[in-house]
Amino acid sequence: MMTRVLFVDDEQRVLDGLRRQLRGLRDEWEMEFCGSGAEALALMNEAPVDVVVSDMKMPGMNGAELLTRVSHEHPETVRIVLSGHADREAILKSVGPAHQYLAKPCEPEVVRATISRACALRRILRDENLKTLVSKIDALPSLPSLYLEITSALQDENTSLAAIGKLIGMDIGMSAQVLKVVNSAFFGIKREVADVTTAISYLGLDTIKALVLSAGVFKQFEGQELELFSLEGLWSHSQRTAHLARALAKAEGFEKEQIDQTFVSGMMHDVGKLVLIAGVPELYQQVLHRTEQGGTTSEAEREILGANHGELGGYLMGLWGLPDPVVEGVAYHVSPGSFPVDEISQITIVHAADAFAGHPWEQGLDLASHPLDEDYLTRIGALDRVPEWGQVCAAVVES
């Protein structure tokens, strides 16, 4: 089935230019072009659209308003802003409803690559209900105590950017949103950013304040408490996995950029669980009960949901435009053998760090208890690295 893409812009010359530049993709995409938000919604009501690409500043209904409507009425649709209006307030309003932001002028290849990547990610999830669930996510809930701490800090004129960065770096949801924003074309950064501290230095305190206090991009977790699950435990495990992943990446001689990406992947590796807990808590409760009866969490997720939390999290991070190595580390950390690369990569490191982070260290180092994919590690020639990785992780935890 062809991918259906809808372009929305009130300037006919822009639509004509897109139609001309993207003509070579007619065998891959079924493209529609319209001049207003109202026309776009009417067209989407007639037939589903896989991707909508909208200008920001349009009369009647602007791009943020259109994408907000689309997120409510057609949550399964990928939502992208393509705009030449660099108005910060308007752009920040689009951070929630838009999955990604592209700036005009934009090369046709960038438009093609962005849309193609978003559509390729959809193949990770076979269940349409899960795609809809993930696409609906406009903000990841934050740990209430951290949320309150950061909002309080932002209202204190004496709080430094470094202090804000440290707080945000402790939270899964806030870190993901900051990386989503900084990697958008609006900020014109020439390289992908996977380090939260660097991202915050680029954005600056005023933008962070606007995101938190005005745009409402960050929000505290308000879901129901689940049996057999601790939100604080999720944050603690994610922090530990991130630090272990960074140590293992250094031990393997990764470059600094790869180390940063691996750290973020470790921090975000369980973000899919957060999506499920916030979006379908009743179903995830079933997963938790099934796990208690035996088997792994990912096996129970696959049985009940049709996908595991890694795939869900990877899909969301990809939609948000995070760097490919981060997306891959999140998506494949549960089943690294599914990734067709036969060498030690960020995926390998996050997979190992996740396993070691769940180890009962106070009982001594027992490698046999680690849920590592031995077939995968054997395939890539890394199984003999496990004992040394265990020593690296033990040193990090003990320190």
N, C-alpha and C positions, 0 to 999 in steps of 0.2 A: 504494500500500500504506500502511495506517495505521501510525503510530508506536506501538510497544508499550512502555508505561511501567509499571514495577513499583515500588510504594511499600511500604516495610518499616518497621514500627513496632510495638513490643510493647504500645502503648496503643491500645485499640480506639477510644476517643473521638477520637484524633488521626486515625486512618484514616477514621473516619466524617466528620470535619470536612473532610479532603482530598477525599473522595468527593463531598461536598456542594458544596464551593467550586469544584471543577474540573468539575462536571457539564456546563458549557457547552462543554467541549472534547471531548465524546464523539464528535463527527463527525471529529475530527482524531486523537485518541489512543484506543488500546485500553488501558484501565487495569486493572491487577490490584493487589490489596491483600492483604498477608499480615502475620502477627504475629511472625515469627521468621526468623532467618537460615537455619535448616535448611529451613523451609518455602519460603523464597525460592529456595534452591539447587535444591530438588526441582522447583519450578515452572519454573525456567530450564532444567532438564534436559529437560523435556517439550517446550518450545517457546522459540525465541530471544526475547530481550528487547532492545530498543534502548537503553533507559535504566533504570537502577535508582537509586532515591532512598531512602536508608536513614537511620534514626535512628542515633545513635552509641552510647548507653548502653542495651544490651538484655541480658537474662539469657541465659546459655548461649553465645551468639556475639555479640559486640558489632559495631558498625558497621564498625570498622577491620578486624576479622577477616573479616567477610562480604565487604567490598569487595576484600580481598586475595585471598580465594578466587575471587571473580568475575574479578579481573584475570588469574588463572592459568587458570581453567576456561572463561571466556567473555570473552576479551580484547577482542572487538569491541564490547562493551557500554560505554556512557557511564556513569560512576560518580559519583554526587553524594551528599554528606552533607547531611541536613536535621536539625539537632539543636538542642536548647535547653540542652545541657550544655556550659558554657564551661570545661571542664577542659583547661588548656593541654597537658598531657602527652598526653591522649587525642586532642586535635585534631592535634597534631604527628605522632602515629602514623598519622593518616589522610591526611597530606599526600601521601605516595607513592601509595597505592592509590586515593585519591579525585581525580577531575579538578577538582571544585569543592566548596565548602563553603557551605551556606546556614544561617542561624541562625533558630531559632524565637523569637518568632512571626514568620512570614514571610507577606507578602501573597500571595494567589493569583496576582496578576499577575507578581510576581517569580519565582515557581516556573515559571509558564507561559513567561515570557520566557527564563529560563535554559535550560529544556529545549528550547524552540523554536530558540534560537540554536545549541545543540549539534547539534540535528538538521539545521538548515540548513547548518551547516559540513560535515556529512557529504556534502552534494551536491558539494562541491569535488572530492572523490575518488570516482571511479566504481568503482575496483577494490576489492573487499571485502578482499583480502589486504593492501592498503596501509592500509585503515582499521584492520584488526586490528593491523598493525605499529605504527601511530602510537598507538593506544589502549593498547597494552601498555607504552608508555614511562612509567615512574614517576619517572625522574630522568635528566637529560642528563649524560653524562660530561664531566668537566672536564679541562683540560690538566694532566697529571701534575705538572709543576713548580709551577703555580699552586695546585693542590689541596694539595700538601705545604706550600707557603708559608702558605696560609690556616689549615690545621689547626695548624701550628706557632705562628702568630700568635695564634690563639684560646686556646692553652694558656699564653700569656705574659700574666700579670696586668697588665703595663704597656702592653699594646697598646690604642690608642684606638679608639673606634667609627669615627672618620674614616679611620684606617688600614685597618680591616677593610673599610669601604665602598669604598675605593680598590681593594683587591685583588679584591673580589667584582665590582666594576664592570668589571674587565678580562676577566672570564670569561663566556662565553655561557651555559653551563649553570647556573652559580650565580646569575647575574642573572635568568634566567627563573624559577628556583625561588623566589627572593625576591619577585619580582613576583607570582607565583602565590599565595604565602602572604599577602602584604599585601593583595591584592585580594579575599581571601575574607571572608565576612561575619563570621567569628570575631572579627576585630579592630575591627569596627564603624566603619571609616573611611567618611565620608560621600561621598567622591569617589574616582574611579578614580586610581590612582597609577601613573605610567609612568616615574618617575625613581628609579633604584636607590638613590641617596644618601638621598632622602626616605624610601623604603621601609625602609631599614635604621634610620633614626632613629625611625620608628614602631615597628619590631619590637623594637629594643633589643638589647644585647649578649647578654643571657641567652637570648633566643629564638634568635638566630643561633647561639650555641654549641650549643643543644639540637638545632637543625636539622642542624648539621654533625657534631657529635661523638656525639650520642645517637640521633637519629632516622634518621641515615644517609641523609638526603635528597640530600646532595652525594656524588658518587663520582668517583674519577679514571678516566680512560679506560684500559680494559684490553683493547681490541680489537686485532685484528691490524694490523700495518703494511701499508699498501696501496701498490703501485707507482703512480707518477705522482701521488701525493697526499701533501701535507704537512699534518699536524694544526696545526703551528705556523703554517703559511701561512694556514690557515683563520681562525685567531684574529687574525693580523695584518691580513688583508684585512677582517675584520669590524670591527676597531677603526678602521681607516682609513675604511671606509664610514660608520661612525657619526659620526665627526668631520666628514667632508665633508657628510653629511646635515644635521648641526646648522648648519654654516656656510651651506649653501644655504637652509635654512629661515629663518635670520635675514635673509639677503639678500632673501628673498621677503616679509619683513614678517610672518611667522607670530607668533602669540601665544606666550607662554612655555610654556603647557601643550602646544601643538602642537609646539613645538621639542623639548620633552622626549620626546614620543611619537615624533617623527621620529628622534631620536637612538637610542632603544631599538629602533625598527624597523630602523634601519641596523645596529645591533649584532646583532640577531636574524635578519637577512634570510636567512642561509644555515643556519639551525638545522635545516632539512630535510635538509641534507647530513649533519649530525651524526647525525640519526635513521637515515639510510640506512647510514652507515659503521658505526654501532654495531649496527644491526639486521640488515642484509643485505649484509655486506661483499663477498661473492662477486659479487652482482648489481651492486653499485656499481663493482666492479673492471671489469666489462664496460662500464659507462658510461664510465669513464675511458679504456679502450682505444678505444672507439668515437669518443670525442672527439678522441683523438690522430690518428685517421684523417681527421678533418675534420668541420666542423660545430660547433655550440655544445653546451655541457654540457646545457642544458635540452632541446635537440632529442634528444640521446642518451637522456636520462632519459625523455622522453615515448615514445620508440620502444621502450625496453627495459622500463620500469616502468609506463607508462601515465599518468604524472603527473610534474610537475617538482618540484624541491626547494622551490620557493616555496609550492606548494599543500600539500605535506606539512607544512612548518613552520607555515604559517598555520592549518592544521587543528589541530595540537597546541597552538599558542598560544591558539586559540579555546577548545579544550576546557579549558584551564587558566584561563580567565576573564580573560585580559589585555584591556585596553581595545580596543574595535573598531578605532580608527585604527592601533594597533600590529599587530593581526591582519591588517588589510587591507594595510598596508605590506609585511608579510612575504609574504602570500599572492600579491599581484599584482605584486611588484617585477620578476618575470621577464616577465610579459605584462600590462603596465598597461592595454593597450587593451581587455582583457576586463572592466575595471571601468567601470560605466555612469555615470561622472561626468565632465563636460566642463569641468573647471577644474583648475588646479594644486593638487595636494593632497599629503599625506604620501607617497602612492604614487608620484607624479611625482618627488618629491625623492629617495626611496630608490632608485628606478630609475636616476636620473641619477647619484647618488652611487656606486652600485655600478659603473656604467660607468666613471666617472672614477677610482675607486679602483683599477681594474685597468689603468690607463694607465701605460706605461713613461715616467715623467716625465723620467728622465735623458736621453731621446732627443728631448725637446722636445714641445710641445703640438701634437698632430695630431688634430683633432676627427673627421676622417673614420674614424679607427681605433676610435672608441667604438661599442660595440654598443647604440646608442640606438634606440628604436622611433620612427622619424621620422613614420610615419603617425599614431601616437597623439599625438605632440607637435604635429603639424600640426592634428589634430582639436581639441585643447584650446587652440590658439593660443599655444603655448609654444616653438615651434621657434626663434624668433628670440632666445630667452633663453639658448640653449645656449652661444654664445661668452662671455657674461658669466659663466655658471656655470663654464665652464672656467677663467676668470681667478680666480674665487673659490676654486676647488679648488686651483689652482696656488699661490695665496698661502698656503693652509693647509698644503700639503705642504712648501713651501719654508721656512715658519716653524717 
